[in-house]
Each structure stands twice: as C-alpha cells, then as structure tokens.
Amino acid sequence: MSSFLERLARGETLVSDGATGTNLQKVGLKAGMHPESWVMEQPEKIVALERAFVEAGSDIILTCTFGGTRLRLKDTPYADRVADVNHRAVELARQAASVRPEVLVAGSLGPVGGLMKPYGPLAVEEVSAAYAEQAKALVEAGVDLLVIETQFALEEAKAALEAARQAGDLPLVVSFSYDRGLRTMMGVKPEQVVRTFQPLGVAAIGANCGTTLENMEAIIEAYAAAAPGLPLWAKPNAGMPVLDDAGETVFNVMPEEMGEAARRNVLAGARIAGGCCGNSPAHVAAIATAVRA
C-alpha cells in the first residue's frame, strides 16, 4: 500500500470522507451526545458509516476521534479512557477500510472545546498535554497520518502540531475552519496559516466546515497563492445549515453540486477533496466521480 506522501508525490488527487456527526445523528445519535461514545457503545454503526464512505470512493477516512481528547471527554464516562477510545476508533476504521486495502486511515484531532489564555481559561500546557495523550494513542493504534482539523486559533493548532510531532513522524495535515469569510473566528487568515505551518513541514494545509462552497473556493485560491505547490485539503460543508419545518438542522446542497464544488476546488489547487457537515456517502460518491473525471 502506498503511503499518503507517496500518493501525493505521484500527483494523485485523493478523496477524503464525509461527515461523522450529522450522519450518525440520522441513525440515532442524540443531539449533544459525543460521537466518540458510540465508538465504545455502538461500534457497528461507526463501522457501517465509515465503510459506506469507503464504498463511495474515499481514499482517506478519518477516525471517529474529533472530540477524543481528555478535555472534550471530561463530561463522559470515558474521560479517563482516552487511549481506549482512540485505539478502538482506529480499529473500527481499519475494519471499514479493509474492503479496499489501499484506503488510508487518518487520525482526527479536533479542537479541545475551549479558548486558550488570555482569551479563555485553558493554559497552553493543559492543551498540549491533551493533544499529546490523544496523538500518542492514535499513533500507537496505527493510523497512516494525523489530521488536526477545524482549527480557528494559531496557538491551539501549534500546540496540537507539536504534540503530534512528539507522538511520531507521521504525515500531518492542519485544517482551519473559516466562518468569517477569509478569517476564522479568531481572525486568522489563510496567509497566516501558510506562514506558520509551511515552515514546520506539514504534509498539507487546508480548510473544513464553517463556510459556504463559494467561500471555500476563495480560501483554497488564497492558500494556493501563498504556498504554490503545497498540497491543499478541502472539506466544505454541504452548504450552510438551515432549520426545516420540523425544527431540524439540515444541509441542502445536493451530491451533484458538491461534486462540482470539489472539482472547482481541485482546479483551484486542492489535492485532497471531501466533505464536512451534511455530506453523506452519496455526496462523497459524487465528489469522487467529479475529481476523477
């Protein structure tokens, strides 16, 4: 099996997966419940979703560990079982990927759920320790790469990156969430992400969640202008969330439209295309068809 870096070096355009939380909610995950709880309690549903992404054409699937740090799990029965949860999540992803052995498993590290000082209560040492514990578990369990995703503050993303480096020498992707046009909620711009992380030797930088399809294309263009040749990761939502007549949150972008958006992102410079909130296996299938055409 070729590694992530080898496939990028060959010039491949890779397809990532779709959403975890919004798809699990469709099969019973209650609002406010941590998807990571289902890694231990409903593993068959995790495997079924991840296998559906593999069968839809994903080259990369992310582990169900977005909130798998001690800080995010503190109000669950698994706060003291971080290693167990992350190990099990990798096992489940490997089961799902086994139907296509070339599929890569990426360890997902999401934000810790609070602001760092001076903007919030979390000390950098606390955040670094949380990421280090999770990254160590993911690397021990055998992921192919680590994805530090949905970041909005340079300081937190740097803490996560340093922790991931301590855990091993796997390829690292850093992906920010831009919900203020070309800025994150903390004011970070694509050019700042490039200046901060390209010198640190990341395998790719990117964006996910938090923005419109049109804005994602502008973000990818900004990354490409600031870092020509650096692999870019693009996982937009299936549009912006809206409430339906029943008061449920829905994403209205159809699979074909997501496929076309992925094609435009690749033309703008993306090397890895996938989907975040609202993206079903059908969306991923459309993305795979579009970027491989």
SERO-4910 file (N, C-alpha, C, O; in steps of 0.05 Angstrom, whole numbers):
BEGIN
 pado doro    nc1    nc2    nc3   cac1   cac2   cac3    cc1    cc2    cc3    oc1    oc2    oc3
  Met    A     17    -24      0      0      0      0     17     25      0     36     27     16
  Ser    A     12     43    -18     28     68    -19     20     87      3     -4     87     12
  Ser    A     39    101     13     34    120     35     21    145     25     19    150      1
  Phe    A     11    161     44     -1    187     37     19    204     22     12    216      2
  Leu    A     43    206     32     63    223     19     71    212     -9     75    228    -27
  Glu    A     72    186    -12     79    175    -38     57    181    -58     62    187    -82
  Arg    A     32    179    -50     10    184    -68      8    214    -76      2    221    -99
  Leu    A     14    231    -57     15    260    -64     39    265    -83     36    280   -102
  Ala    A     61    252    -78     85    256    -95     80    247   -124     91    258   -142
  Arg    A     62    227   -127     56    217   -153     36    235   -168     30    232   -191
  Gly    A     26    255   -153      7    274   -166    -22    266   -164    -39    277   -177
  Glu    A    -28    246   -147    -56    237   -144    -73    259   -131    -64    274   -114
  Thr    A    -98    260   -139   -118    275   -125   -133    255   -108   -145    236   -118
  Leu    A   -133    259    -82   -145    239    -63   -172    249    -54   -177    273    -51
  Val    A   -190    230    -49   -216    235    -39   -218    228     -9   -212    205     -2
  Ser    A   -225    247      7   -229    241     35   -259    233     40   -273    228     20
  Asp    A   -267    231     64   -294    222     71   -313    245     75   -307    268     68
  Gly    A   -337    239     86   -357    259     91   -359    264    121   -340    261    136
  Ala    A   -383    271    129   -388    279    157   -391    254    175   -401    233    167
  Thr    A   -383    257    200   -387    237    220   -413    244    236   -432    229    236
  Gly    A   -412    267    250   -434    273    268   -461    274    255   -480    262    265
  Thr    A   -464    289    233   -491    292    221   -501    266    210   -526    262    210
  Asn    A   -484    248    201   -493    222    191   -501    204    214   -520    189    212
  Leu    A   -486    205    236   -493    188    259   -519    197    271   -534    181    282
  Gln    A   -524    223    270   -550    233    281   -574    221    266   -595    217    277
  Lys    A   -570    215    240   -591    203    224   -598    175    233   -619    164    227
  Val    A   -579    162    247   -583    134    256   -585    132    286   -580    111    298
  Gly    A   -591    155    299   -598    154    327   -580    168    347   -587    169    371
  Leu    A   -558    180    339   -542    195    357   -557    220    366   -565    236    349
  Lys    A   -561    223    392   -577    245    402   -560    271    402   -536    271    405
  Ala    A   -574    293    398   -561    319    399   -547    323    425   -558    318    446
  Gly    A   -522    332    424   -506    336    448   -490    312    456   -473    314    473
  Met    A   -496    289    445   -481    265    452   -455    264    436   -454    272    413
  His    A   -434    255    449   -408    254    436   -407    230    417   -412    207    426
  Pro    A   -401    234    392   -398    211    374   -378    190    384   -380    166    379
  Glu    A   -357    200    399   -337    181    410   -349    161    429   -337    139    432
  Ser    A   -371    168    442   -384    148    459   -393    124    443   -392    101    453
  Trp    A   -402    128    419   -411    106    402   -388     88    393   -392     65    385
  Val    A   -363     99    393   -340     82    388   -340     58    407   -333     35    399
  Met    A   -348     63    431   -348     41    451   -375     28    454   -377      4    460
  Glu    A   -397     42    449   -424     32    455   -439     23    430   -456      5    432
  Gln    A   -434     34    407   -447     27    382   -427     24    359   -430     37    338
  Pro    A   -407      7    363   -385      6    343   -394     -2    315   -383      6    295
  Glu    A   -415    -19    314   -425    -28    288   -435     -4    271   -433     -5    246
  Lys    A   -446     16    284   -456     39    269   -433     57    259   -434     69    237
  Ile    A   -411     58    274   -387     72    265   -375     58    241   -369     71    221
  Val    A   -372     32    242   -361     17    220   -379     19    195   -369     22    173
  Ala    A   -405     17    199   -423     19    176   -420     46    161   -420     46    137
  Leu    A   -418     67    176   -415     94    163   -389     96    149   -387    104    126
  Glu    A   -367     88    163   -341     91    151   -338     72    127   -325     79    107
  Arg    A   -350     49    128   -349     30    105   -365     42     81   -357     38     58
  Ala    A   -387     55     87   -402     68     66   -386     89     52   -388     92     27
  Phe    A   -369    104     66   -352    124     54   -331    110     36   -324    119     14
  Val    A   -320     88     46   -300     73     31   -313     63      5   -301     66    -17
  Glu    A   -337     52      7   -350     41    -17   -358     64    -36   -362     59    -60
  Ala    A   -362     88    -26   -368    111    -42   -344    122    -57   -347    138    -76
  Gly    A   -320    114    -49   -296    122    -64   -276    137    -47   -257    148    -59
  Ser    A   -279    138    -21   -259    152     -5   -232    138     -6   -230    114     -3
  Asp    A   -211    154     -9   -183    144     -7   -173    147     21   -154    133     29
  Ile    A   -186    165     36   -178    170     64   -203    171     81   -223    185     74
  Ile    A   -204    157    103   -225    160    123   -214    169    149   -192    160    157
  Leu    A   -228    186    163   -219    197    189   -231    180    211   -254    171    210
  Thr    A   -215    176    232   -225    162    255   -247    179    269   -247    203    267
  Cys    A   -264    166    284   -285    179    299   -273    189    326   -281    180    347
  Thr    A   -254    208    324   -240    217    347   -238    248    348   -220    259    361
  Phe    A   -255    261    333   -254    291    331   -254    303    359   -239    322    364
  Gly    A   -270    292    377   -271    302    405   -258    282    424   -267    279    447
  Gly    A   -237    269    415   -225    248    431   -203    256    450   -187    239    459
  Thr    A   -201    281    458   -183    289    479   -196    287    506   -220    287    509
  Arg    A   -179    287    527   -189    286    554   -206    311    560   -226    309    574
  Leu    A   -199    334    548   -215    358    553   -243    356    541   -262    366    553
  Arg    A   -246    344    518   -272    342    506   -288    319    518   -313    320    518
  Leu    A   -275    299    529   -289    276    541   -294    279    570   -303    260    583
  Lys    A   -288    302    582   -288    305    611   -316    300    623   -317    292    646
  Asp    A   -337    305    609   -364    301    619   -377    274    610   -401    271    612
  Thr    A   -360    256    601   -370    230    592   -358    208    610   -340    214    625
  Pro    A   -367    184    607   -355    162    623   -327    155    613   -314    137    625
  Tyr    A   -317    168    592   -292    160    580   -269    180    585   -249    178    572
  Ala    A   -273    198    603   -252    218    609   -226    206    616   -205    217    609
  Asp    A   -226    183    630   -202    170    638   -195    146    621   -179    129    628
  Arg    A   -208    145    598   -203    123    579   -197    133    551   -205    122    531
  Val    A   -182    155    551   -175    168    525   -161    148    506   -167    146    483
  Ala    A   -141    134    517   -126    115    500   -145     93    489   -143     86    466
  Asp    A   -162     82    506   -181     61    498   -199     71    475   -202     57    455
  Val    A   -210     95    478   -228    105    458   -214    109    431   -224    101    410
  Asn    A   -190    121    432   -176    126    408   -165    101    395   -166     98    370
  His    A   -156     82    411   -147     56    400   -170     42    386   -168     32    364
  Arg    A   -193     42    399   -216     28    388   -226     42    363   -235     28    344
  Ala    A   -225     68    362   -234     82    338   -216     75    314   -226     72    292
  Val    A   -190     72    318   -173     64    296   -179     36    288   -179     30    264
  Glu    A   -184     18    307   -192    -10    299   -217    -10    282   -218    -25    262
  Leu    A   -236      6    289   -261      6    274   -256     18    246   -267      7    226
  Ala    A   -240     38    244   -234     50    217   -219     29    200   -224     28    176
  Arg    A   -201     14    212   -187     -6    197   -206    -28    187   -204    -38    165
  Gln    A   -226    -35    204   -246    -54    195   -260    -44    170   -265    -58    151
  Ala    A   -268    -19    172   -283     -7    150   -266     -5    125   -276    -10    102
  Ala    A   -241      2    128   -223      5    105   -215    -21     92   -204    -22     70
  Ser    A   -219    -43    106   -208    -69     96   -221    -78     70   -209    -95     56
  Val    A   -244    -67     63   -256    -75     37   -240    -63     13   -243    -73     -9
  Arg    A   -224    -43     18   -205    -32     -2   -179    -26     12   -175     -5     24
  Pro    A   -160    -45     10   -135    -43     26   -119    -18     21   -102    -10     38
  Glu    A   -123     -4     -1   -107     20     -7   -117     44      8   -105     65      7
  Val    A   -141     42     21   -152     64     36   -135     71     60   -127     53     75
  Leu    A   -130     97     64   -114    106     86   -132    114    110   -154    124    106
  Val    A   -122    109    134   -136    117    158   -122    141    171    -98    139    177
  Ala    A   -137    163    174   -126    187    186   -137    191    214   -161    189    218
  Gly    A   -119    197    232   -128    202    259   -137    231    262   -122    250    256
  Ser    A   -162    235    270   -174    261    272   -169    273    300   -175    261    320
  Leu    A   -158    298    300   -155    313    325   -169    340    321   -160    357    307
  Gly    A   -192    342    334   -207    367    333   -200    386    355   -184    379    372
  Pro    A   -212    410    356   -206    429    377   -215    418    405   -232    401    407
  Val    A   -202    428    425   -206    418    452   -231    429    466   -239    419    487
  Gly    A   -244    448    453   -270    457    463   -269    481    482   -289    487    495
  Gly    A   -247    495    483   -245    519    500   -223    537    489   -205    527    475
  Leu    A   -224    562    496   -203    581    488   -179    580    506   -182    575    530
  Met    A   -156    585    494   -132    586    510   -128    615    521   -138    634    510
  Lys    A   -113    616    542   -106    642    554    -91    659    533    -75    648    518
  Pro    A    -96    685    532   -111    702    550   -141    705    543   -155    720    557
  Tyr    A   -150    690    523   -177    693    514   -197    675    529   -221    679    528
  Gly    A   -186    654    542   -202    635    556   -187    623    579   -165    633    586
  Pro    A   -198    602    591   -186    591    616   -164    571    612   -151    564    631
  Leu    A   -160    561    588   -141    539    584   -112    548    581   -106    565    565
  Ala    A    -95    535    597    -66    540    595    -55    524    572    -65    502    566
  Val    A    -34    534    559    -22    520    537    -12    492    545    -13    473    530
  Glu    A     -2    490    570      7    464    580    -15    443    581    -12    420    574
  Glu    A    -39    453    589    -62    435    591    -71    426    563    -77    402    559
  Val    A    -72    444    544    -80    437    517    -59    419    504    -66    399    491
  Ser    A    -34    425    507    -12    408    496    -13    380    507    -10    361    492
  Ala    A    -18    377    533    -19    351    546    -43    335    535    -41    311    530
  Ala    A    -66    348    530    -89    334    520    -84    324    492    -91    301    485
  Tyr    A    -73    341    475    -66    332    448    -45    310    448    -47    292    432
  Ala    A    -25    313    465     -4    293    466    -15    265    473     -7    245    461
  Glu    A    -33    264    492    -45    239    500    -61    227    477    -58    203    472
  Gln    A    -76    243    463    -92    232    441    -74    224    418    -78    202    406
  Ala    A    -55    241    410    -38    235    387    -22    209    392    -19    193    374
  Lys    A    -12    206    417      3    182    424    -15    157    419     -5    137    409
  Ala    A    -40    158    428    -58    135    425    -63    129    396    -63    106    388
  Leu    A    -68    150    380    -74    146    352    -50    134    337    -53    116    321
  Val    A    -26    144    343     -2    133    330      3    104    339      9     87    322
  Glu    A      0     99    365      3     71    375    -16     52    361     -9     29    355
  Ala    A    -40     61    355    -60     44    343    -56     40    313    -69     23    301
  Gly    A    -39     56    301    -31     51    273    -44     67    251    -48     57    229
  Val    A    -50     92    257    -61    109    235    -39    115    215    -15    112    221
  Asp    A    -47    123    191    -28    129    169    -19    158    169      2    164    159
  Leu    A    -36    176    179    -30    204    181    -47    216    203    -66    203    212
  Leu    A    -41    240    211    -57    255    231    -68    280    218    -54    294    204
  Val    A    -93    286    224   -106    310    214   -116    327    237   -134    319    252
  Ile    A   -103    350    240   -111    369    261   -131    388    247   -124    405    231
  Glu    A   -157    384    254   -178    396    238   -196    416    253   -196    416    278
  Thr    A   -210    432    237   -230    451    248   -217    470    268   -229    477    288
  Gln    A   -193    478    262   -178    496    280   -186    525    274   -194    532    251
  Phe    A   -184    543    294   -191    571    289   -170    590    302   -171    614    297
  Ala    A   -152    579    318   -131    595    331   -104    583    325   -100    559    328
  Leu    A    -85    601    318    -58    591    312    -46    578    336    -32    557    332
  Glu    A    -50    589    359    -37    578    383    -46    549    389    -29    532    396
  Glu    A    -72    544    387    -81    517    392    -71    497    371    -62    475    377
  Ala    A    -72    506    346    -63    488    324    -33    482    327    -24    460    322
  Lys    A    -17    502    336     11    497    340     16    478    363     33    461    362
  Ala    A      0    480    384      2    461    407     -4    433    398      9    414    406
  Ala    A    -25    430    381    -32    404    371    -10    393    353     -3    369    355
  Leu    A      1    410    336     23    401    318     47    391    334     58    370    328
  Glu    A     55    407    354     78    399    370     73    373    384     91    356    387
  Ala    A     49    369    394     42    344    408     43    320    388     53    299    395
  Ala    A     33    325    364     33    304    343     61    297    335     67    273    331
  Arg    A     79    316    334    107    311    327    120    294    349    136    276    343
  Gln    A    113    299    374    124    283    395    115    254    394    129    236    403
  Ala    A     91    250    383     80    223    382     92    205    361     91    181    363
  Gly    A    104    217    340    116    201    319    122    219    295    119    243    296
  Asp    A    129    206    273    137    221    249    118    217    226    126    217    203
  Leu    A     92    214    233     72    211    212     67    237    197     72    259    208
  Pro    A     57    236    172     50    260    158     27    274    173     10    262    185
  Leu    A     29    301    173     10    317    187     -5    336    169      7    349    151
  Val    A    -31    338    172    -48    357    158    -59    377    179    -68    368    200
  Val    A    -59    402    173    -71    422    190    -93    437    175    -88    448    154
  Ser    A   -117    435    185   -140    446    171   -155    466    189   -163    459    212
  Phe    A   -160    490    179   -174    511    194   -202    514    185   -209    507    162
  Ser    A   -219    525    202   -247    530    196   -252    560    194   -247    574    214
  Tyr    A   -260    569    171   -264    598    166   -293    604    166   -307    597    147
  Asp    A   -303    617    187   -331    623    188   -336    654    187   -358    663    193
  Arg    A   -315    668    180   -317    698    178   -305    706    151   -287    722    149
  Gly    A   -316    694    129   -305    699    103   -277    687    100   -275    662    102
  Leu    A   -257    703     97   -230    693     95   -215    695    122   -190    696    122
  Arg    A   -230    694    143   -218    694    170   -233    673    187   -257    667    183
  Thr    A   -218    662    206   -231    645    226   -244    662    248   -241    687    247
  Met    A   -257    650    267   -270    665    288   -250    680    305   -257    699    319
  Met    A   -224    672    304   -203    686    319   -187    705    300   -167    715    308
  Gly    A   -198    709    276   -185    728    258   -162    718    241   -149    734    228
  Val    A   -157    692    242   -135    681    227   -142    680    197   -164    672    189
  Lys    A   -123    687    180   -126    687    151   -110    665    138    -91    655    151
  Pro    A   -117    656    114   -102    634    101    -73    640     99    -56    622    103
  Glu    A    -65    664     93    -37    671     90    -22    667    117      1    658    117
  Gln    A    -35    672    139    -22    667    165    -18    638    170      2    630    182
  Val    A    -37    622    162    -35    593    166    -11    583    150      5    566    160
  Val    A     -8    592    125     14    584    108     41    593    121     59    576    124
  Arg    A     43    618    130     68    627    141     75    612    167     99    609    172
  Thr    A     55    604    182     60    590    207     67    561    203     86    551    216
  Phe    A     53    547    185     55    518    185     72    507    161     82    485    164
  Gln    A     74    521    139     90    510    118    119    506    127    131    486    120
  Pro    A    132    525    141    159    521    150    162    498    170    185    488    174
  Leu    A    140    489    182    141    467    201    139    439    188    139    419    202
  Gly    A    138    439    161    140    414    147    114    397    146    115    373    145
  Val    A     91    410    147     66    395    146     63    383    118     73    394     98
  Ala    A     49    361    116     44    348     90     24    364     74     25    364     49
  Ala    A      5    377     87    -16    392     73    -29    411     93    -28    407    117
  Ile    A    -40    433     82    -56    451     98    -83    452     85    -86    445     61
  Gly    A   -103    461     99   -130    462     87   -151    476    103   -145    491    122
  Ala    A   -175    471     95   -198    483    107   -221    463    108   -224    447     90
  Asn    A   -237    464    129   -261    447    130   -283    462    146   -277    480    162
  Cys    A   -307    453    142   -330    463    157   -334    493    154   -320    505    138
  Gly    A   -353    504    168   -355    532    174   -358    553    152   -354    577    158
  Thr    A   -364    546    128   -364    566    107   -381    557     83   -390    534     82
  Thr    A   -387    575     65   -402    568     41   -383    554     20   -359    555     23
  Leu    A   -395    542      1   -379    529    -21   -363    550    -36   -340    546    -43
  Glu    A   -376    573    -41   -362    595    -55   -338    605    -39   -316    610    -50
  Asn    A   -342    608    -13   -320    618      3   -298    597      6   -274    605      7
  Met    A   -305    572      6   -284    551      7   -266    553    -17   -241    551    -15
  Glu    A   -277    558    -40   -261    561    -65   -242    585    -62   -219    583    -70
  Ala    A   -252    607    -51   -235    630    -47   -212    624    -27   -190    634    -30
  Ile    A   -218    609     -7   -198    601     13   -176    584      0   -152    589      5
  Ile    A   -184    565    -16   -165    548    -30   -148    564    -49   -124    560    -51
  Glu    A   -160    583    -62   -145    601    -80   -125    617    -64   -102    622    -73
  Ala    A   -133    627    -40   -114    643    -24    -91    625    -14    -68    634    -14
  Tyr    A    -97    601     -6    -75    583      2    -56    578    -21    -32    580    -18
  Ala    A    -67    572    -45    -51    565    -68    -33    589    -75    -10    585    -83
  Ala    A    -43    613    -73    -27    637    -80     -5    641    -60     17    649    -67
  Ala    A    -10    634    -34     10    638    -14     31    615    -12     53    619     -3
  Ala    A     23    592    -22     40    568    -20     38    551    -45     28    529    -44
  Pro    A     49    561    -67     48    546    -92     60    518    -89     83    516    -79
  Gly    A     46    498    -97     56    471    -97     51    456    -71     55    432    -70
  Leu    A     43    469    -49     38    455    -24     11    441    -27     -9    454    -35
  Pro    A      9    415    -21    -17    401    -22    -37    414     -4    -32    422     19
  Leu    A    -62    417    -15    -83    431      0   -106    411      4   -112    394    -13
  Trp    A   -119    414     27   -141    397     36   -166    413     37   -167    434     50
  Ala    A   -188    404     25   -213    419     24   -236    400     31   -242    381     17
  Lys    A   -250    406     54   -273    391     63   -295    410     71   -300    414     95
  Pro    A   -309    422     52   -331    440     59   -356    426     68   -360    403     62
  Asn    A   -372    441     84   -399    431     90   -416    428     64   -409    440     44
  Ala    A   -437    414     66   -457    413     44   -475    437     46   -499    435     49
  Gly    A   -463    461     43   -477    486     47   -478    494     76   -467    480     93
  Met    A   -492    516     81   -495    525    108   -520    513    121   -540    509    107
  Pro    A   -519    507    147   -542    494    160   -566    513    161   -564    537    166
  Val    A   -590    501    157   -615    515    160   -635    498    176   -631    473    178
  Leu    A   -655    510    187   -676    495    201   -699    488    182   -709    506    168
  Asp    A   -707    463    182   -730    456    166   -756    461    181   -756    472    203
  Asp    A   -779    453    170   -805    459    182   -808    445    209   -824    453    226
  Ala    A   -793    423    213   -795    408    238   -775    419    259   -774    408    281
  Gly    A   -760    439    252   -741    450    270   -715    435    271   -698    439    289
  Glu    A   -711    417    251   -686    402    250   -665    417    232   -673    430    213
  Thr    A   -640    414    240   -619    426    224   -613    409    199   -608    385    202
  Val    A   -613    421    176   -608    406    151   -588    422    134   -584    446    138
  Phe    A   -576    407    116   -557    418     96   -569    412     68   -573    389     62
  Asn    A   -573    433     53   -589    430     29   -574    425      3   -586    421    -18
  Val    A   -547    426      3   -532    422    -21   -533    393    -29   -527    375    -13
  Met    A   -541    388    -54   -543    361    -64   -516    349    -73   -497    364    -77
  Pro    A   -515    323    -75   -489    310    -82   -476    321   -108   -452    326   -108
  Glu    A   -492    325   -129   -480    334   -154   -468    361   -151   -447    367   -162
  Glu    A   -480    379   -135   -469    405   -130   -443    404   -114   -424    419   -119
  Met    A   -442    385    -95   -417    381    -80   -395    371    -98   -372    379    -96
  Gly    A   -402    353   -117   -383    344   -136   -371    366   -152   -347    367   -157
  Glu    A   -389    384   -162   -379    406   -178   -362    425   -162   -342    435   -172
  Ala    A   -369    430   -136   -353    446   -119   -326    434   -114   -305    448   -114
  Ala    A   -325    408   -111   -299    394   -107   -282    397   -132   -258    401   -130
  Arg    A   -294    394   -155   -279    397   -180   -266    425   -182   -243    428   -190
  Arg    A   -282    446   -174   -271    473   -175   -249    476   -154   -229    490   -160
  Asn    A   -252    464   -131   -231    466   -111   -205    453   -120   -183    463   -115
  Val    A   -207    431   -134   -184    417   -145   -171    435   -167   -146    438   -167
  Leu    A   -187    447   -183   -176    466   -203   -162    489   -190   -143    500   -200
  Ala    A   -172    497   -166   -160    520   -152   -135    512   -137   -120    529   -128
  Gly    A   -130    486   -134   -105    477   -122   -108    455   -101    -87    445    -91
  Ala    A   -132    446    -95   -135    425    -75   -125    398    -85   -129    392   -109
  Arg    A   -112    383    -68   -103    356    -75   -119    335    -60   -118    311    -67
  Ile    A   -133    343    -39   -150    324    -24   -177    338    -22   -180    360    -12
  Ala    A   -198    324    -32   -225    334    -32   -244    316    -17   -243    292    -20
  Gly    A   -261    328      0   -280    312     15   -302    331     24   -306    352     13
  Gly    A   -316    322     45   -338    338     55   -340    337     85   -332    318     98
  Cys    A   -350    359     97   -354    361    126   -384    358    131   -398    342    118
  Cys    A   -395    374    150   -422    370    159   -442    369    136   -441    384    117
  Gly    A   -460    350    138   -481    347    118   -474    329     94   -491    323     78
  Asn    A   -449    321     92   -440    305     69   -444    275     75   -431    264     93
  Ser    A   -461    263     60   -468    234     63   -450    218     44   -434    230     29
  Pro    A   -451    191     46   -436    175     26   -444    182     -3   -427    180    -21
  Ala    A   -469    190     -8   -477    198    -35   -461    223    -44   -453    225    -67
  His    A   -458    242    -26   -442    265    -32   -413    257    -38   -401    267    -58
  Val    A   -402    239    -22   -374    231    -27   -372    217    -54   -352    221    -68
  Ala    A   -391    200    -61   -391    187    -87   -391    207   -110   -376    204   -130
  Ala    A   -406    229   -107   -407    250   -127   -380    265   -129   -371    272   -150
  Ile    A   -368    270   -105   -342    283   -105   -321    265   -119   -306    275   -135
  Ala    A   -321    239   -113   -302    221   -125   -305    220   -155   -285    221   -170
  Thr    A   -330    219   -164   -335    219   -193   -325    245   -206   -312    244   -228
  Ala    A   -330    267   -193   -323    293   -205   -293    298   -206   -283    307   -227
  Val    A   -278    291   -185   -250    297   -185   -234    276   -201   -210    281   -207
  Arg    A   -245    254   -206   -231    233   -222   -238    233   -251   -228    217   -267
  Ala    A   -256    251   -259   -266    251   -287   -243    260   -305   -247    262   -329
***
